[in-house]
C-alpha cells in the first residue's frame, strides 16, 4: 500500500492510496488487481484503512476504477500511487 499522508501537513485535503491485492475467491481467484481507496477526506484519515496491515486479508466492495472515477469525480483527487505494475486491472475499493 502507498504511504499514508499526514492530514495536517499535506498540501491537499483529500487523497487516495493504492494497494496491490489478490482475489482470494470468486471468478478472479488468484488474480492480482490495483485498488484505489480513500486515505483521507477533508483532512480526516479513513479509520478503517489505519487498521489494515500488509498481507492481511480484507473484505472490500469493488467497482471498476474507470466507472467509479467518472461517477464520483475521483479523477481530480490526489492519488498516492506506489504500485509498480502498471498493467494490473484497477478497482475502486470500499472497506
Number of C-alpha atoms within 10 A of each C-alpha: 19 15 12 16 19 13 18 10 9 11 10 16 15 21 25 21 22 24 20 17 18 15 14 14 9 7 8 11 10 12 13 16 19 24 27 26 22 22 26 21 15 10 17 14 18 14 11 11 16 10 8 13 10 8 7 8 12 10 11 12 9 15 15 14 19 13 13 16 17 10 10 8 10 20 13 9 15 16 18 19 16 13 16 9 11 8 8 15 13 20 21 22 20 15 14
